[in-house]
Amino acid sequence: MGSGQVGPLSRGRLAVGRNSAEGSSIPVGRKDAPQGRSVTSRCYGFVARLGALRVFLATLVLACLPTVFFATGEAQGWHAIPSYVAPVLVVLVVWGLLFDMLMARVLMGEQQGHARDHYKTILLVDAILLVALLSFWGPFYVSLLS
C-alpha cells in the first residue's frame, strides 16, 4: 500500500499503512475525514489512558458523593444503602485511591518522558477524587466520632 492509499480495513477509521519510499509508518484514511479530534474522541482517549480499573474507581467515587445527603441512619428499605453501605464503601474507596496514588508514585520513579507525565496525571486525578470524597464525607465521619 503506497502513500495516501486507503486499504480495505481503513474505511471509516484511521489505518496505518507502510510507505514503500520511506519505509516508515504513515497514517492513511478517508480524505473527507476531519483532521481534528472531536471532544468525544478526546474523552475516550483520556479514559483509555487512565485504564478500566481507575475509571471504575472514579465512577465509585462519583456514585458515593451524592449519597452523603441521604445518610439518615434509617435501616429500612433503600435507606440502608446511603446510611450503611455507602459509608463503608467510601472507606474502602479512600484506601483504594491512596494505594493507587502510592503505586503511581512508585512506578513514576522508574519512568521518563511521556510515561512520567502519564503517572503525574494519574496522581492528579486520584488526588482530586480523594479531596472530593473527604470534603463530602468528612463532616459525616466527624459527626460519628463526636
N, C-alpha and C positions, 0 to 999 in steps of 0.2 A: 504494500500500500504506500503510495507516494505522498508527498507533501500536499495537504489540503484535500485529499480524497476521503470520502466518507464510506466506512465499511458497513456491512450488514448489521453488525451489533451496535452501531453507534446511532441508530435512528432515534431521535428524541432525547438523547443524553450525550454527554461528552465522553468520547472514547480517546484512547491514546494509540497512535499508530507509529510505525518506525519510518523515519526519514532516511531513505537509502543514500542520499547525497551526504548527509552529515553523520549518520549512524547514531543519532540521538532520538529520544522520545519527544514528540511534539503533540500538543493537543489538537485533535481534529473534531469537528462536529458540524451540525447543521449551520448553514450560512445565515439563516434567519433567526437563529437563537440569540437572545440578548447577551451582551458581553458582561454586564454587571451581575452581581449576585443579589437575589431578592432577599427580603427580610426573613422569609420563611426558611430559605436555604441557609442563611447565616445562623438562625436559631437552631436548626437541626445540626449544623456543624459544631456549634458550641456544646450542644447536648452530646454529640458523638465524641467530642474531645474530653468531656468530663467522665464519661463512662456510665454504664447502665446502673451500677450499684450506687454511685454518687447521685445520680438523678433520682433513684428510688429514695435515698436518704433525704434529699431535698424535698421530695414530694411528701414524705412523712412529716417533715418539719412544717411545711405549709399546711398540711392537714391538721396538725396539732395546734397551730397558732390560734385559730378562732374558737377552739373548744374550751379555752380558759374562761370565756364569758358564760358558758353554760355549766360550769362545775359548781353544783349547788349542794352536793352531799346526799342527794336522794339516791336510793339504790333500786328503784322500781323502773322496769322497762328500759327505754332508751336513755334515761337519765344516768344509768350506770356507766355508760361509755365516757361521757366527759367528766364524770365525777370520780371514777375509779380506774378505768382503762387508760385514758389519756395521760393522767399524771405519771403513771408507771411507764408508759411508752415514751414520755418526754425524758425521763431519767435515762432510759436506755439509748435514746437518740443522742442525748448530750454526750454520753460515753462513746458512742459510735463516731460522732463528729470529732471529739478530742483524739480518738485513736486514728482517725483518718488524717487529721492535721499532723499528728506525730509521724505517721508513716510517709506523708507527703514531704515533710521536712527532712526525714532521713534519706529518702530517695532523691530529693533535690540536691543534697550534698554531693552525690555521685555524678550529677549531670552538668552539662554546659550548654549554653546557647538556648535554642528554642525549647528543648526539653526542660531546662531550668525554669523558663518562663511559664511552661505548662504547669509545673508544680506550684509556682507562685500564684497562678490563677486559682488552682485548687485550694490553696491556703486562704486566699481572699474570699472565695465563695463559702468555704466552711466557717470562716470567722464571721461573715455576715449572718449566716444561718444561726450560728451559736449566739450571737448578740441578740438576734430577734427572739430566739427561744427564751433566753434569760430575761429579756425585758418584758416579754409577755407573761411568762410563768413564774418569774422571780417573786413578785408580790404574793402569789398564791402559796408558794412554799414558805415564805416568811410568815404568813398568817397561820400556817400549820404549826410552825415551830414556836410561835409565841402564845 
